[in-house]
């Protein structure tokens, strides 16, 4: 008997939908359009954000240790005697220093490298410089690194469009330029350029590689050299470093380990999320706006389904009265109209997934040069299964919600009142 009622429910629902082909088609089309937009927009936003995060993780430190010269550090007396029950007053005390050097930097580096959660660490000393070739000058900064450690951490080799990282060791004054710097200078592999430090030290350097990380700001401003050349440009000794870059085995531990390193070594330790907080906050706003647009489209589709089902109810008043008079209960009538809504959601959702997928493929294959936070040659679109699953569930939920109220109204119709009115 139950199976018989179920079959009858679907037969009546399909008859109603088929008898109103145009309205049914428009409802399905509305859901299809909404889901296709959902899939495309979500894939586009997620893809670009994932690409940026991947590039950021690959190109920058998970944890960055440096001396925060602008922050006020406690004096020896304050560290010794300062507590909740003691007040310390110092006359003419200044803890600020303009020297960003990490004292005992290489000892700290060795200690960090032995940490069980650290996959690698690299010393770093950068300075603002002027890159010069002929009469062309470009402002940027030169990063002095231990190229073996730096390449292990950030896979610089994979970013090189020409040249080899080993050149920084074999060529005494070698330099790797970001591709935008090289373009602005008109510099190519094996060209000679002049690097001028803020102290007026001039160093003739040979371009042994050109790097393209995909992060626009970095490619437009950064060059690499051996750390000894950076120290030479700034007239510093061989123990002078300003930063330690750290890669972790588990990036999700970055925030906690940054706090631990900061407490242990007394220098500022910043995790990658804090360093890129402004960009990540922009992504949150993008997500909010995108999903508001998508929800608005699906709400409009929902109203279309609502209106069509309401029209069907008014047109099928006599049919509903007859169905109830032959034994169908209110919940059976509710099931009929909910089934109609679910059919619209299933068909529209499924077709929308296919349309969204092919739209993403089409747009993602179009060559397009984008220069923004990241530099890409075509749109990066995500095809994560979670996007398609959430889109399909959203289609079913939205259509079910749109169909519930008309279905509930239909289920409460009194057949006696309808028959008498005839």
C-alpha positions as CSV (number, residue, x, y, z in Angstrom):
1,X,0.0,0.0,0.0
2,X,2.9,2.3,0.9
3,X,4.6,1.6,-2.3
4,X,1.4,2.2,-4.2
5,X,1.0,5.6,-2.6
6,X,4.6,6.5,-3.4
7,X,4.1,5.6,-7.0
8,X,0.9,7.6,-7.2
9,X,2.6,10.6,-5.6
10,X,5.3,10.7,-8.2
11,X,2.9,10.1,-11.1
12,X,0.7,13.0,-10.0
13,X,3.7,15.2,-9.4
14,X,5.2,14.4,-12.9
15,X,1.8,15.0,-14.5
16,X,1.5,18.5,-12.9
17,X,5.0,19.4,-14.0
18,X,4.6,18.1,-17.5
19,X,1.3,19.9,-17.9
20,X,3.0,23.2,-17.2
21,X,6.1,22.7,-19.4
22,X,7.0,26.4,-19.8
23,X,6.7,27.2,-16.1
24,X,8.6,24.0,-15.2
25,X,11.3,24.8,-17.7
26,X,11.8,28.4,-16.3
27,X,12.0,27.0,-12.7
28,X,14.6,24.5,-13.8
29,X,16.5,27.2,-15.7
30,X,16.5,29.5,-12.7
31,X,18.0,26.7,-10.5
32,X,20.5,25.8,-13.2
33,X,21.7,29.3,-13.6
34,X,22.1,29.8,-9.9
35,X,24.0,26.6,-9.4
36,X,26.2,27.2,-12.5
37,X,27.1,30.7,-11.1
38,X,27.7,29.1,-7.7
39,X,30.1,26.5,-9.1
40,X,31.9,29.0,-11.3
41,X,32.2,31.8,-8.8
42,X,33.2,29.5,-5.9
43,X,35.8,27.7,-8.1
44,X,37.2,31.1,-9.3
45,X,37.5,32.6,-5.8
46,X,38.7,29.4,-4.2
47,X,41.2,28.8,-7.0
48,X,42.8,32.2,-6.9
49,X,42.9,32.2,-3.1
50,X,44.4,28.7,-3.0
51,X,47.0,29.7,-5.6
52,X,48.0,32.8,-3.6
53,X,48.2,30.8,-0.4
54,X,50.2,28.1,-2.1
55,X,52.6,30.7,-3.6
56,X,52.8,32.5,-0.2
57,X,53.6,29.3,1.6
58,X,56.2,28.2,-1.0
59,X,57.8,31.7,-1.4
60,X,57.8,33.0,2.2
61,X,58.6,31.7,5.7
62,X,56.0,29.8,7.8
63,X,57.6,31.6,10.7
64,X,59.8,34.7,10.4
65,X,62.1,35.8,13.2
66,X,63.5,39.3,13.2
67,X,64.4,42.2,15.6
68,X,61.5,44.5,15.9
69,X,63.4,47.8,16.3
70,X,60.3,49.9,16.8
71,X,59.0,48.0,19.8
72,X,60.0,48.9,23.4
73,X,61.9,46.0,25.0
74,X,62.2,45.7,28.8
75,X,65.5,46.7,30.4
76,X,67.6,44.2,32.4
77,X,66.3,45.8,35.6
78,X,62.7,45.4,34.5
79,X,63.2,41.8,33.5
80,X,64.9,41.0,36.8
81,X,62.6,42.9,39.2
82,X,59.5,43.8,37.3
83,X,56.4,41.8,38.4
84,X,52.8,42.3,39.5
85,X,53.8,43.4,43.0
86,X,56.9,45.6,42.1
87,X,57.0,48.9,40.3
88,X,60.2,49.9,38.5
89,X,61.1,53.5,37.6
90,X,64.1,54.2,35.3
91,X,65.3,57.7,34.5
92,X,66.2,58.5,30.9
93,X,65.9,54.8,29.8
94,X,65.7,54.1,26.2
95,X,65.5,50.5,24.9
96,X,65.1,51.3,21.3
97,X,67.9,50.4,18.8
98,X,67.9,51.1,15.1
99,X,70.2,48.0,14.6
100,X,68.1,45.1,13.3
101,X,70.9,42.6,13.9
102,X,70.0,39.3,15.6
103,X,72.6,38.8,18.3
104,X,74.0,35.3,18.2
105,X,71.9,34.8,15.1
106,X,73.8,31.8,13.8
107,X,73.6,30.1,17.2
108,X,69.8,30.7,17.3
109,X,69.6,29.3,13.7
110,X,71.4,26.1,14.8
111,X,69.1,25.7,17.8
112,X,66.0,26.1,15.6
113,X,67.2,23.6,13.0
114,X,67.2,20.9,15.8
115,X,63.6,21.6,16.7
116,X,61.5,18.4,16.0
117,X,58.8,20.4,14.2
118,X,61.1,22.4,12.0
119,X,61.8,21.1,8.5
120,X,64.4,23.8,7.7
121,X,65.7,27.3,8.6
122,X,67.7,29.8,6.7
123,X,69.7,33.0,7.6
124,X,68.7,36.2,5.9
125,X,70.1,39.7,5.5
126,X,68.4,42.1,3.2
127,X,68.9,45.7,2.4
128,X,67.3,48.3,0.2
129,X,69.5,48.9,-2.9
130,X,69.5,50.5,-6.3
131,X,69.8,48.2,-9.2
132,X,71.5,50.0,-12.1
133,X,72.2,49.1,-15.8
134,X,73.4,51.8,-18.1
135,X,71.2,54.8,-17.3
136,X,68.3,52.7,-15.9
137,X,67.8,52.5,-12.2
138,X,65.3,50.4,-10.2
139,X,64.8,50.6,-6.5
140,X,64.4,47.3,-4.7
141,X,66.0,45.1,-2.0
142,X,68.8,42.6,-2.1
143,X,68.3,39.4,0.0
144,X,71.6,37.9,1.2
145,X,71.0,34.2,1.7
146,X,72.7,30.8,2.2
147,X,71.5,29.6,-1.2
148,X,71.6,25.9,-0.3
149,X,69.4,26.4,2.7
150,X,67.2,29.0,0.9
151,X,66.6,26.7,-2.0
152,X,65.8,23.8,0.3
153,X,63.1,25.9,2.0
154,X,61.6,27.8,-0.9
155,X,62.6,25.8,-4.0
156,X,64.0,28.8,-5.8
157,X,65.2,26.5,-8.5
158,X,61.6,25.9,-9.7
159,X,61.0,29.7,-9.9
160,X,64.0,30.4,-12.3
161,X,63.1,31.1,-15.9
162,X,66.8,31.1,-16.8
163,X,70.0,30.3,-15.0
164,X,70.8,28.1,-12.0
165,X,70.9,28.8,-8.3
166,X,74.3,27.2,-8.0
167,X,75.7,30.2,-9.8
168,X,75.5,32.2,-6.5
169,X,78.2,29.9,-5.1
170,X,80.4,29.5,-8.2
171,X,80.2,33.2,-9.2
172,X,81.7,35.5,-6.6
173,X,79.4,38.5,-7.3
174,X,76.4,36.6,-8.7
175,X,72.8,37.9,-8.4
176,X,69.4,36.5,-9.1
177,X,66.8,39.1,-10.1
178,X,63.0,39.1,-10.0
179,X,61.7,38.9,-13.5
180,X,60.0,42.4,-13.2
181,X,63.2,44.0,-12.1
182,X,65.1,42.3,-15.0
183,X,62.4,43.5,-17.5
184,X,62.6,47.1,-16.1
185,X,66.4,47.1,-16.3
186,X,66.5,45.3,-19.6
187,X,68.8,42.8,-18.0
188,X,69.3,39.3,-19.3
189,X,71.3,36.2,-18.2
190,X,75.0,36.9,-17.8
191,X,74.6,40.7,-18.0
192,X,76.6,42.9,-15.7
193,X,74.7,45.3,-13.4
194,X,75.6,47.7,-10.6
195,X,74.2,47.5,-7.1
196,X,74.4,50.5,-4.9
197,X,73.7,50.2,-1.1
198,X,72.3,53.1,1.1
199,X,75.9,53.5,2.5
200,X,77.1,54.3,-1.0
201,X,78.9,50.9,-1.5
202,X,79.0,50.0,-5.1
203,X,79.2,46.4,-6.3
204,X,79.4,45.1,-9.9
205,X,77.3,42.0,-10.1
206,X,76.6,39.4,-12.7
207,X,73.0,38.2,-13.4
208,X,73.2,34.4,-13.0
209,X,69.5,33.8,-12.9
210,X,66.0,35.4,-13.3
211,X,63.2,34.3,-10.9
212,X,59.4,34.4,-11.3
213,X,57.7,33.4,-8.1
214,X,54.2,34.5,-9.2
215,X,53.9,37.0,-6.3
216,X,53.9,40.4,-8.1
217,X,55.4,42.5,-5.3
218,X,58.3,40.1,-4.7
219,X,59.2,39.7,-8.4
220,X,59.2,43.5,-8.8
221,X,61.4,44.3,-5.9
222,X,63.6,41.4,-4.8
223,X,67.0,40.1,-5.9
224,X,69.1,37.3,-4.3
225,X,72.8,37.2,-3.6
226,X,75.2,35.3,-1.4
227,X,74.9,36.6,2.2
228,X,78.6,37.6,2.2
229,X,77.9,40.1,-0.6
230,X,75.0,41.6,1.2
231,X,77.2,42.0,4.3
232,X,79.8,43.6,2.1
233,X,77.3,46.1,0.7
234,X,76.3,47.1,4.2
235,X,79.8,47.0,5.6
236,X,78.9,44.3,8.1
237,X,80.9,41.4,9.5
238,X,80.3,37.7,8.6
239,X,78.2,37.1,11.7
240,X,75.6,39.8,10.9
241,X,72.1,38.6,10.0
242,X,68.8,40.3,10.4
243,X,66.2,37.5,9.9
244,X,65.7,33.8,10.2
245,X,63.2,32.2,7.9
246,X,61.6,28.9,9.1
247,X,59.7,26.2,7.3
248,X,57.6,23.8,9.5
249,X,56.6,20.2,9.0
250,X,53.0,21.2,9.9
251,X,52.0,24.6,8.8
252,X,49.0,24.6,11.0
253,X,51.4,24.9,14.0
254,X,52.8,28.2,12.7
255,X,50.9,30.5,15.1
256,X,51.8,28.5,18.3
257,X,55.4,27.9,17.3
258,X,55.9,31.6,16.5
259,X,54.8,32.4,20.1
260,X,57.1,29.7,21.5
261,X,60.1,31.0,19.5
262,X,59.4,34.6,20.5
263,X,59.4,33.7,24.1
264,X,62.5,31.5,23.8
265,X,64.7,33.8,21.8
266,X,63.4,37.2,22.7
267,X,62.9,38.4,19.1
268,X,59.8,39.0,17.2
269,X,58.4,35.8,15.6
270,X,55.7,36.3,13.0
271,X,53.7,33.5,11.4
272,X,52.6,33.6,7.8
273,X,49.0,34.4,8.5
274,X,49.9,37.5,10.5
275,X,52.3,38.6,7.8
276,X,49.6,38.3,5.1
277,X,46.7,39.4,7.3
278,X,45.6,42.3,5.1
279,X,45.4,40.1,2.0
280,X,43.6,37.3,3.8
281,X,41.1,39.8,5.1
282,X,40.4,40.9,1.5
283,X,39.7,37.2,0.7
284,X,37.1,37.1,3.5
285,X,35.3,40.1,2.0
286,X,35.4,38.5,-1.4
287,X,33.9,35.3,-0.1
288,X,31.1,37.2,1.6
289,X,30.2,39.3,-1.4
290,X,30.4,36.2,-3.7
291,X,28.1,34.1,-1.6
292,X,25.7,37.0,-1.1
293,X,25.3,37.3,-4.9
294,X,24.9,33.5,-5.3
295,X,22.3,33.3,-2.5
296,X,20.4,36.2,-4.1
297,X,20.2,34.3,-7.4
298,X,19.0,31.2,-5.7
299,X,16.4,33.1,-3.7
300,X,15.1,34.6,-6.9
301,X,14.9,31.0,-8.3
302,X,13.1,29.9,-5.1
303,X,10.5,32.6,-5.6
304,X,9.9,31.3,-9.1
305,X,9.4,27.8,-7.8
306,X,7.1,29.2,-5.1
307,X,5.0,31.1,-7.6
308,X,4.7,28.1,-10.0
309,X,3.6,25.8,-7.3
310,X,1.1,28.3,-6.0
311,X,-0.4,28.6,-9.5
312,X,-0.6,24.8,-9.7
313,X,-2.4,24.7,-6.4
314,X,-5.1,27.2,-7.5
315,X,-5.5,25.5,-10.8
316,X,-5.7,22.0,-9.3
317,X,-8.1,22.8,-6.5
318,X,-10.7,20.4,-7.8
319,X,-8.0,17.7,-8.3
320,X,-6.8,18.1,-4.8
321,X,-10.4,17.8,-3.5
322,X,-11.0,14.6,-5.5
323,X,-7.7,13.2,-4.2
324,X,-8.6,13.9,-0.7
325,X,-12.1,12.5,-1.1
326,X,-10.7,9.1,-2.4
327,X,-8.6,8.7,0.7
328,X,-5.3,10.7,0.3
329,X,-4.4,12.4,3.5
330,X,-2.9,15.9,4.0
331,X,0.6,14.5,4.2
332,X,0.1,12.7,0.9
333,X,-0.8,16.0,-0.8
334,X,2.1,17.7,1.0
335,X,4.4,14.9,-0.5
336,X,3.1,15.5,-4.0
337,X,4.0,19.2,-4.1
338,X,7.2,18.7,-2.3
339,X,8.1,16.0,-4.8
340,X,7.5,18.6,-7.6
341,X,9.9,21.0,-6.0
342,X,12.5,18.3,-5.4
343,X,12.3,17.2,-9.1
344,X,12.9,20.8,-10.1
345,X,15.9,21.0,-7.7
346,X,17.3,17.7,-8.8
347,X,17.2,18.4,-12.5
348,X,18.2,22.1,-12.2
349,X,21.0,21.2,-9.7
350,X,22.4,18.4,-11.9
351,X,22.3,20.5,-15.1
352,X,23.8,23.4,-13.2
353,X,26.8,21.4,-12.0
354,X,27.5,20.3,-15.6
355,X,27.1,23.9,-16.9
356,X,29.2,25.3,-14.1
357,X,32.0,22.8,-14.8
358,X,32.2,23.4,-18.5
359,X,31.9,27.2,-18.0
360,X,34.9,26.9,-15.5
361,X,36.9,24.9,-18.1
362,X,36.1,27.3,-20.8
363,X,37.0,30.5,-18.9
364,X,40.1,28.8,-17.3
365,X,41.5,27.9,-20.7
366,X,41.4,31.5,-22.0
367,X,44.9,33.1,-21.9
368,X,44.8,36.2,-19.8
369,X,47.6,38.0,-18.1
370,X,46.7,39.2,-14.6
371,X,49.1,41.4,-12.5
372,X,47.7,41.9,-9.1
373,X,48.6,40.4,-5.7
374,X,49.7,37.4,-7.8
375,X,50.8,37.1,-11.4
376,X,49.1,34.5,-13.5
377,X,48.7,33.8,-17.2
378,X,45.2,32.4,-16.9
379,X,42.5,32.3,-14.3
380,X,43.1,29.7,-11.6
381,X,39.9,27.8,-11.0
382,X,39.4,25.1,-8.3
383,X,37.5,21.9,-9.2
384,X,37.3,20.7,-5.6
385,X,34.5,18.1,-5.1
386,X,33.4,20.0,-2.0
387,X,32.3,22.9,-4.3
388,X,30.1,20.6,-6.4
389,X,28.7,18.7,-3.4
390,X,27.8,21.9,-1.5
391,X,26.2,23.4,-4.7
392,X,24.0,20.3,-5.3
393,X,22.9,20.3,-1.6
394,X,22.2,24.0,-1.8
395,X,20.0,23.4,-4.9
396,X,18.0,20.7,-3.1
397,X,17.6,22.7,0.1
398,X,16.6,26.0,-1.6
399,X,14.0,24.3,-3.8
400,X,12.6,22.2,-0.9
401,X,12.3,25.4,1.1
402,X,10.6,27.2,-1.8
403,X,8.2,24.3,-2.3
404,X,7.3,23.7,1.3
405,X,4.9,26.6,1.9
406,X,2.8,26.0,-1.2
407,X,2.7,22.3,-0.5
408,X,1.7,23.0,3.1
409,X,-1.1,25.2,1.8
410,X,-2.3,22.5,-0.6
411,X,-2.3,19.9,2.2
412,X,-4.7,22.0,4.3
413,X,-7.4,22.5,1.6
414,X,-10.8,21.3,2.7
415,X,-12.3,19.3,-0.1
416,X,-15.9,19.9,1.2
417,X,-15.5,23.7,0.8
418,X,-14.1,23.3,-2.7
419,X,-16.9,20.9,-3.9
420,X,-19.6,23.2,-2.4
421,X,-18.1,26.2,-4.2
422,X,-18.5,24.4,-7.5
